[in-house]
Amino acid sequence: MVSRLHPKTEVYPHKGPTNAQLTMHLGVDTPPRAGMRVGGLTRRPGWRRGVVTMFDDSFTHEVWCGRGRARIVLLLRLWHPELPLEARRRILRRNEFGMS
């Protein structure tokens, strides 16, 4: 999905329900005043155009976009590589997280 964060906008600290998935952002339009914090690590700017940023969204994280233009990333959710196949099947049977 394409994620657009408009100027002067922030998404307050939150976290996902499990570490079964990782979140990947591919920078599309990455203004210098847009940033992110995952756990205790802050990145300003948070993204670089054409570069992948991956994080475990079970950690508390937040994003913001300062003045100027919107921040745009391609957002993908991926299975955690250490999650066993049977656990993935169990999650799919329960239809958790909308993952396929």
Secondary structure, DSSP 8 states (H G I E B T S, - for coil): -EEEE-TTEEEEEE--S-SSEEEEEEEEE--TTEEEEETTEEESS---TT-EEEE-TTS-EEEEE-SSS-EEEEEEEEE-TTS-HHHHHHHHHHT-TT--
